[in-house]
Amino acid sequence: MQLSDFETPLSQNGQGPVEPTQVQGRPMRMAKAPQPIQDTGLSNNNMPPEGLKNSMKPTKKRKTGFVISVILGFILAGVLGGGYWYIKTQEGEKTSVVPNSNSNEPAVKVTEIMNPLTGKMFPETAASWFEDRPFGIMMNNHLDARPQSGLIYADIVYEVVAEGGITRFLTFYYSNTPEKIGPVRSTREYYLVLVKELGDAMIMHDGYSPQALYAIENWPVRSLFRGGATITSICDGCVWRDNPRDVAYEHTEYTNGVKLRELGDSLGWEGQTTVRPWLFKDDPNKYSASSSATDITIDYWYHGDYTGAFKFDPTTNTYLRYTGVDASDQPIPQLDQETKEQVAAKNLIIQFAVETGIVGDDKSRLEYELLGSGKSLVFIDGKVIDATWSKIGRDERTIFYDTAGNEMEFNRGNFWIGIVPDRNVDQVVYK
C-alpha cells in the first residue's frame, strides 16, 4: 500500500527553496552540582600548643556549654547540607566520589549529568550532547521501509497511526546522534504536539499535512525540513536516497543526525533547552507487587503487518520489539539495518487517545487528541501498572500517574510509547 503523502527532495512546497523559518529559542543550562563543603573543625595539626591549652582551661560549666554548641552546630550543618544536596540532585546533576587507586591521594569527584529524556547519568566529560537540544525524526514504518536505520539509538520512540492503519515512528535523539537514520517520512500535526513538549526540540521530516504546515509556521516548530535540510546548497549531506531493497521512492530517504545538528546551529537553534524530566527510580522492587506481564501485543487498528509486540527479557530487563507477523502468525523481530540488533526498550507505555478523521480531508488523514487526559498502561520490570496520562497544555510534558494519583517512576533508559485509539483498548493484549 502506497501512502498518500509523496515527498520530494527538490523543495518544501514545489516552488523552489524557501527562506528558513526563524524560531526563537530559550537556551538553559541545568544548575551545577554543589561545591563540597569545607570541614571547619580543628584537626590534630592545627590545635593550640599544649601549654596554651592548659593556661586557657575553662570551668566545667563553660566546657559543657561549648560541647553543646558544637553538637548543635553539626546538627544544623547536616540538615542544611542535606536539604541543599536534595535540591541539587533534582535539578539533573550530581557529584559522585570515585575512589583513587592511590590511597595516599584524595578521592576524585566526578560530576554527572542526567539525560532528561531517559534519566541515564553520564560523566560530565562524556556529555558533550548537553550543549545541544533533542531532535526528532519522522521515521517510516511501511512494510517496504523495514528494517530501519538508527532506531536502536533513540531515547524515545512514539508509534502512532499515520493513516489507513499504518503506523509511523517519531524518534527522539539527545545523548546519541546517529549518522544514518531513516527512512524519513512526512509529519502530521499531532506528532508536532509531541515535539513541542520536549522544549524547543528540532524535527526532521520530508513533507507535511496542511495542518502540520500551519503548526510549523504559527506555533512555531523548529522544522529542519523547512530550514533547508533537503536542499543541497543549504545542507550538503543532510539527506540522500538509498534503495538496496528496490522499493518505492518514498521509502528510500535517509538523514545524517550530525549534519542536522550543524544545520540547526546555522539556523540559530544551537544551545540547550528546558525539558521537564519524568521521575526515575533506583529501587528495582518499586513495582514488584504489580501483576506480571511479559508478552504484549498491540493491534493499533487491525492484526497483521502493523501489529506491534514486545517480549520481556529478564536478563536485560528490557522489552524486545517485534513488528508484524509471518505466515504462521508469529511476531517478526524488529532489527536495526546496520547492526542487526533487535530493538528493545527499558520502559513501554501504551497511551489511549481519541482518534478521529479530519472532515473533508481527501487523504483520509487523522487527528489525535493529545491534550487533556486518558487511560494508559505502563509495562516495566516485567510488570503492568494501570495508569492515566495528563497533558495540560501544548508545550507541557505528558505526565503518567498510577491509579492512586502518584506520578509514575520509570527505569533509567529508553522509552517506547504506543498511542492507541481509545476505542481499541481491548486490542492491547498482555499475559
C-alpha positions, 0 to 999 in steps of 0.5 A: 500500500502506497501512502498518500503523502509523496515527498520530494527532495527538490523543495518544501512546497514545489516552488523552489527553496524557501527562506528558513523559518526563524524560531526563537529559542530559550537556551538553559543550562541545568544548575551545577552540582554543589561545591563540597563543603569545607570541614571547619573543625580543628584537626590534630595539626592545627590545635593550640600548643599544649601549654596554651591549652592548659593556661586557657582551661575553662570551668566545667560549666563553660566546657559543657556549654561549648560541647553543646554548641558544637553538637548543635552546630553539626546538627544544623550543618547536616540538615542544611547540607542535606536539604541543599544536596536534595535540591541539587540532585533534582535539578539533573546533576550530581557529584559522585566520589570515585575512589583513587587507586592511590590511597595516599591521594584524595578521592576524585569527584566526578560530576554527572549529568542526567539525560532528561529524556531517559534519566541515564547519568553520564560523566560530565566529560562524556556529555558533550550532547548537553550543549545541544537540544533533542531532535526528532525524526519522522521515521517510516514504518511501511512494510517496504521501509523495514528494517530501519536505520538508527532506531536502536539509538533513540531515547524515545520512540512514539508509534502512532497511526499515520493513516489507513492503519499504518503506523509511523515512528517519531524518534527522539535523539539527545545523548546519541546522534546517529549518522544514518537514520531513516527512512524519513517520512512526512509529519502530521500535526499531532506528532508536532504536539509531541515535539513541542513538549520536549522544549524547543526540540528540532524535527526532521521530516520530508513533507507535511499535512496542511495542518502540520504546515500551519503548526510549523509556521504559527506555533512555531516548530523548529522544522529542519525540513523547512530550514533547508535540510533537503536542499543541497546548497543549504545542507550538503549531506543532510539527506540522500536516497538509498534503495538496496531493497528496490522499493518505492521512492518514498521509502528510500530517504535517509538523514545524517543526525550530525549534519542536522545538528550543524544545520540547526546551529546555522539556523540559530537553534544551537544551545540547550533547552528546558525539558521537564524530566519524568521521575526515575527510580533506583529501587528495582522492587518499586513495582514488584507487587504489580501483576506480571506481564511479559508478552504484549501485543498491540493491534493499533487498528487491525492484526497483521503487518502493523501489529506491534509486540514486545517480549520481556527479557529478564536478563536485560530487563528490557522489552524486545520489539517485534513488528508484524507477523509471518505466515504462521502468525508469529511476531517478526523481530524488529532489527536495526539495518546496520547492526542487526540488533533487535530493538528493545526498550527499558520502559513501554507505555501504551497511551489511549487517545481519541482518534478521529478523521479530519472532515473533508480531508481527501487523504483520509488523514487523522487527528489525535487528541493529545491534550487533556487526559486518558487511560494508559498502561505502563509495562516495566520490570516485567510488570503492568501498572494501570495508569492515566496520562495528563497533558495540560497544555501544548508545550507541557510534558505528558505526565503518567500517574498510577491509579492512586494519583502518584506520578509514575517512576520509570527505569533509567533508559529508553522509552517506547510509547504506543498511542492507541485509539481509545476505542481499541483498548481491548486490542492491547493484549498482555499475559 
